[in-house]
Amino acid sequence: MKKVFGVIGDPISHSLSPVMHNAAFDHLEMDCAYHAFQVKGEHLREAIVGARYLGFGGLNVTIPHKEEVLKIVEGGKMASDIGAANTIDFRRMKAFNTDGPGALDSLQDNGIDVSGKDVLVLGAGGAARAIVYIMAISGARVTVLNRTEDKSLALASHMSMFGNVTGKGLGEIPTDVSASDVIINTTSVGMYPDVDGTLVTSDMLDSSQVVFDLVYKPLETRLLKEARMAGAKTIDGITMLVRQGARSFEIWNDVRPPVDVMERSVRDVL
């Protein structure tokens, strides 16, 4: 019988997860299917319990449910430390966070070792939580910048138990950008339809830096264009999307997924 997997969120029609997971299943000739399901917050518990008893292999969890899912499913250590999960494995009935490891994989695949580096994280939302955590435990010195300074301070305060993390507002962004080895944008600034938006411009950057933008619609954001103008190394949002998905795939199936196939399928769609 075909094993079913899926992603739940609200909204969900934009998700590219079905594209990449089904490409991986087809490539490996696995009798599985992956679908997207819109689930309202008030029905989250019923959706998870129902999927479990219907025999689903696993679920991805996206906005706005990543924190609430931990009230329903026990989290692994990383998910519990971060306070958010994006993957449920029904075999173990446990929730995991693959966002942080996916971001680290993306950097390592591009030859970037963050240990001992100054990493600047723009934003203090759910994606930022996972990335700040993985950067901190990997030995980076992390600075979190957010428009609402209280949010960056609160995130930094929580994550400082795992490593060297500080929080600030955006008031000194040119100085903070210039002082960083790696800049990671976790905000929606520059996402379609507001494609002209960016928090960082080329005059703040130089060729020694790495700029990683989690936004992937458009694929080349204004931030990445500015970074290229300065000669900085750039990493687009598809890399993390695919690598966090590959981590989920391996958790569910104990099989190393064809990351290249998954990435090509998503880039072809975009």
Summary of the structure (lengths in Angstrom):
residues: 270
radius of gyration: 18.2
end to end distance: 31.9
largest distance: 57.4
contacts: 942
relative contact order: 0.14
helix: 42%
strand: 19%
